[in-house]
Amino acid sequence: MHEVNINKIDLNLLLLLDRLLTERHITRAATSLNMSQPALSRALARLRKIFNDPLLVRTSQGYDLSARAKQIQPELGEILIALESLVQQPVFDPAADNGLIKVTGLDLELALYLPQLMQRMRERAPGMHLEIVKQEDDSFAMLDRNDVHFSLSGLEPSASTGTLHRILLDNMSAVCLMSRNHPLADQPLTPENYANAAHGLVSITGRGPGYMDRVLEKIGMQREVILRLSSFMAVADFCETTDLVFTLPQRLAERIAADRELCLRRLPAELQQPSVKFYFYWHTRHHHDPRMIWIREQIAEIAQALPGFKPV
């Protein structure tokens, strides 16, 4: 039995063989392949050795296919079509897609962008599904484990970012959120009365100080955090009827204050920091996936349409 090590077969030879079997003529096949006749003759010799068969045989009327070649030809055509399909860029049709997209992030941050994404999916990709996955302490680890496809976060990964990609979704300043009846609602905010106020804090991890504690520490001040929350969704309820002050990214604060007895105040100039940036992260394993590219395009368009979006 003639055995062949497939690792030693040049796949280009299969393309040449297909043309030879179609043309049944070395010169015509060489011309159509834009190669010389001697080069194609050498390729045919290699093919004959691989298949242990003449493949093309001379007759009084030219070349004809051997019995083995006639058996090979239809199978070869199917194989080449399959190989071409394998390496072709997949065509993505959102209207026909029924894939599942998993996203993690904090509740209110997701609420700013994901409902509009869901609206687009229902209109343009009605078979596609969206799942919001509860965020762990480190959403970047969730991306690395392939627990989710995307993470919406205002944080920067602490480890190497070589496997992560991102787009900027939003860029906003921090503001103070308080009851309209708060003593500071109608007077200028200073570092002193800000630090002396009772504060609420939304903490992702539930540990350590907030970033405003570090800002105050730099100017020799400190504040008292009376309430820690793990979610933004309850901020209005705690803030509206108490003297608690929350310091939040502006768009989140505006969303919380809508239709509530709350007001937004600018931080004192001495405490103002660079804008808070929100990013849409994904792992490199999904960077070229057409479905994920489509999702990224949708979320980028949503972000760019937001009032006050300032790409950096």
N, C-alpha and C positions, 0 to 999 in steps of 0.2 A: 504494500500500500504506500502510495506517495504522500508523505507528510510534509506540511509546510508550516513554518513558524510565522504566525500572522504578524508578530512584532517586526519582522523584516520586510513586510510588504509596504511599498510606497502607495498611498491612497491615490496619488495622481495617476498611477498606472491604470486604475479602474476607470478614470475619465477617458484616458486614451483608448482603453479597451472598448468602452461603450461607443466611441466614435468609429473605431475600426469595424466593429460588428454592424454598425448602422450603415456605413459607407461601403463595406466589403471591398475596399480598394485602398491601398496604402497611400498612393499619391494624393487622391482626393481627401482622404482623412487628414493627411499632413497639411494640406492647403487650408482646410477648414479650421485646423488647430493652430495655424500660423507657426508651424515648425517645419524643419527640413525633413525630407523623406528618409535620409540615413538615420536621423535621430529617432524617427518613429519606427523604423525597421529595428533598431536596437531595442526600443521599448517592447516591440512585439516579441523579440527573441526572449526577453526577460519574462514576459507574460507566458510564453509557451513553456518556459522552464517552471514557472510557478504552478501552472495548471497541468503540467505534464501532458500537454495536448497541443496539436498544431493550431487550433482555433480557426485560422483562415487556411483553406486548402485551395490549391490551383485546380482549375478545370479548363476545358477547352474554351469556355466563355468568360474566363477570368477567375476571380476568387469566389469561393462559397464558404459557408459556415460548416465547421465540423459538427458532429452530433453533440459533442460537449458544449460547443459554442451556442448551439440552438437552445440547449437547456439553460445555459448561463444567462442569455440575453434578457429575458423578461425579469429574472431575479435581480440582475445587475441594475436594470432601470429602477426597480423599486428601492433598492439599496441607495442609489444615488439621490433619489427624491427624498428619502428619509434623512440622509446626511445633510442635504441642502436645508431641509426643514430644521435640523438640529442646530445649525450654525446661523440661520437667519434670525434677525431681530424679531421677536414675537410681535404680532399685531394686536394691540389692545383696543378692545371695544367696550367702553364703560357701560353702554346700554345692555350688553350681553353678559356682563361680569356678575358673578355671585360670590366673590371672595369676601373674606372677613378682615377688617382692619382693627387692630388693637392699639389704643392710645392710653397713655397714663399722664397724670399731672394733678395739680391741686384743683379742687372742685370749681372755685370761682374763675380761676384762670382758664380752665377748659370751657366754662360757660360763656366766656367772652367770644370764643372762636368756633367751638364745635357745633353749636346749633346751626350756624350758617353752613358749615360743612355738611351737616346732615341734610339740610334743605337742598343743597346742590346734589347730593347723592340720590335723594328721592326723585329729583327732577331728571338727572342725567345718568344715573346708575342705580335704578330702582331695585335691582337684585343684590346689590352690595350691602354688607352688614357692617355695623360699627359697634365695637365693644369698648367701654371705658373700664380700664383695669385700675384697681386701687393702687395708689402710689406707695411704694416702700420708702425707707429713708433715702435710698440711692436709686433713683430712676435710671441712672446710667448703667448700673449693674443689670437692671431689668432688660435694657436694650442688648447688653452683651450676652445675656442668657437666652435671648430671643423670646422672652416672655411677652414683649410688646413690639410693635413695629415703629412707634413714634413716642417721644416724650416731649411734653410742653413744659418748659422750665425757665425760670429766671436765674438759675444757678449755672456755674461753670463746673465741668467735671474735674475732680481732683487728680485723677490718674491720666495717663496718656490719652490724647484725643485722636490718635492715629486711625482708630477704627470707627470714629464718629464723624458725621456730617451734620450741618445745621443751616437753617435760614433764620434771619431776624424777623420776628413777627411784630414786635412792638417796642417802643422806646419812650418811657414816661418818667416824669418826676414823682417824687414821694410827696404826699400831702397829709395833713392831719384831718381825721374824721372825728366829729364830736356831735353831741346833741345840740339842736338849735337853742336850747335853754342852758347850755353850758356857760359858766362864768367867762370863759375865754372866747366865746363865740362873737362877742361884740367889742373886743379890745385887741390891741396889737399883740402878736405873739413875740415873746423874747426868749432867749435861751433859758433865762431864769424861770419864767412862769411855765414854760414848756417842761422843764426838768422837774418842777415842783408839782405838776399835775399827776393825777392817778392815771396809769396807762394800762391798756390792754395790748396783747401781743398774739399774733397768729404764728405759731411755731410748727414747722414741718416735722422736726425731729422730737420736739418736746424737751429738748436739752439746750443748755447754754444760753447766753444773752442774745438779744436781737442786735441787728446791725446799728440801730440808733443808740444802743448802750455803748457801743464802741466809739461812735461819733462824739457822744457826750463826754466819754472818758478822756478824749484827746484835748478837751478844753477844761478839764478838771471838774466835771459835773457828773451827776448820776441821777437816774430816775427810779421810781418804784413801779414795778410791773405787778399790778393787783390781780390780773386775770390772764391766763394763757389758754388759747384755743387751738385746736388741731385743725380747724376748718374755718374758712371765710364765711360760710353760710349763716352762722349765728351771730356775726359781728353786729349787725343792725339791732338785733334784739337786746344785746347787752349794752350797746352804746346809746341807744335812743332814750332810755329812761334813767341813765346814771351819769356820773361825771367822768367816765372813762374816756380817754383819748387813744385812738388807734392811728398809727402812722403806716400808710399803705401806698402802693403805687396808684397814681391818679385815676387811671381808667377803672381799676378795681374798686376804688373808693366811690367813684361816680355810680358804678353799677349798684353798690350796696346802698348808697344814699337815695336812689331813685324811689320816689313816692313814700319816703320816710321822713320823720322829723329830725333830720340830720343836716349838717353843713360841713363844707370842706374849707380848710384854712391852709394857707401856705406856711411852710416851715420858716422859722427865722432865717435870715440870710446866713448867719453864722453856722447854721446846722444843715444847710442845703448841700446835697451830694450829687455826683454825676447821675444821670438818668438811669433808671432800672430798665434793663433789656430783657425781653422775653424771646426765647428761641424755640424752634421746632427741630428736635434732634432725631436722627435715625442712624442705624448701624450700616456699615459699608456693605454687609451681606445683601441689603435691600436697595443699594444705591442705583442699580441698573434695572430693577424690576419695574416693568411698565405700569403695573397697577399702582405701585408706590410713587412713581414719578407723577402719575395723574393726581394722586392725593396731594402731593407737595405743591403741584401747580394750583390746585384749588385753594389750599390754605394760604398760599402766597398772595393770590388775588384777593382773598378775603381780608388779609392783613393790610394790603396796600390801599384798600378802599376805606379803612377806618379813618375817622377824622384825626388829623394831627399826626399821622404816621410819618416818621422821619427816618428813612433808611440811612444806615451808617456804614 
